[in-house]
């Protein structure tokens, strides 16, 4: 049975990889003329949280979210927005040791919405931060293989952020944790 287990694991990994590649090419190609749906940020956060719940429990991570009240709507592709949140939270949880903490905060400052995902994980060496969003780039190959990433999660996040005319910034300290901060301008519905 062990051999079949290995095949099954590799098959699952390939399926994830293909899904991520398809996602990425879809987002890249349709980035500038994608859907303009109304996005309720707090709803999207709730949905992402529900999807990550079992992983959080499994790793005994303290996970909390703080979403400011009355945030304006965003306009764009709702699925992409949710995928962006999910990828960021998923990464934070995967790279945070058992018993650690992950916090997602969403707030508005002037004309921008900020989404910050902060963890007490393994951190990222300064010199590697600039390469984080390249496809297939991995900070630590052995470790990311173990947590089962495809190496495309953050490339996908970056392209989704760009589809919202946003920016993404990373603060990290090795051994202490990381914070990924997405800034998205509040768009008026008329624009696009």
PyMOL commands that set and color helices and strands:
alter all, ss='L'
color gray80, all
select helices_A, chain A and resi 2-30+41-58+78-94+126-129+141-147+153-163
alter helices_A, ss='H'
color red, helices_A
select strands_A, chain A and resi 37-39+62-67+74-76+101-109+112-119+167-173+177-185
alter strands_A, ss='S'
color yellow, strands_A
deselect
rebuild
show_as cartoon
